[in-house]
Amino acid sequence: MSQDQDPTPVNDSSPRPEAGAREYVLPLVVRIERAAPPPRTDALETSARAVLALLADERSLGDGEWARAVRDWQDARIRKVVRRARGAEWRRAEALPGITVTGKAAEVRVFPPVPLDGWPKDLARLQVSGTDLDDPEPPVDADPSAPVLWTNPDLRMSAGKTMAQTGHAAQLAWWELDGEERAAWRDAGFPLAVRTADPADWRRLTASGLPVVRDAGFTEIAPGSCTVVADHPALR
């Protein structure tokens, strides 16, 4: 299994699939053109916003066309897999039902959940490796009045792995908000920042009661590792 795949990011309250239940996964595809890869932080923030865009989309709600798949996915392990595409691969991915979210330079397309063993062929053929990205310059300080997804300063994860983790953190924050708070975040365009926490602040953040992602440890890091804290102003 690729080191960029995030098979089962969990938190303490994550449900577990019933025996024999079909498991679903949320596909995310990041556009990485060879000559112009996006900055790492931009990709992390864009992937988190893509997850929120799918959760808030009318097709994911009520009797929407994606609603059943979203419910089946959220009722089990909240699995996310990040793959990369460029050129014709990206154009084929864009032709499939989904939502493309753009950042400053990054483009991430999120698709409705699919069965773990039933990926569309144009997504299944995309690689999950090779998503390592860098920031040309250190990101500026985060706006303290906006949501911040704080990553663990003691862990080293590939960009693909981290994109899945930040997407999961954004989802945990979304679950904690009431309807009015969700609507306000959605209407503002899901502003958020992804930053690495200061080592001196990390223990405080994980003990603050804010949503914390604890990884299942199938790839890259040890089981139970705290990877991201979702610091939303409404939850402080």
PyMOL commands that set and color helices and strands:
alter all, ss='L'
color gray80, all
select helices_A, chain A and resi 40-56+58-60+67-74+87-94+121-124+159-176+179-187+199-206+233-235
alter helices_A, ss='H'
color red, helices_A
select strands_A, chain A and resi 9-10+24-31+79-85+99-102+107-110+114-115+148-151+193-196+212-215+226-231
alter strands_A, ss='S'
color yellow, strands_A
deselect
rebuild
show_as cartoon
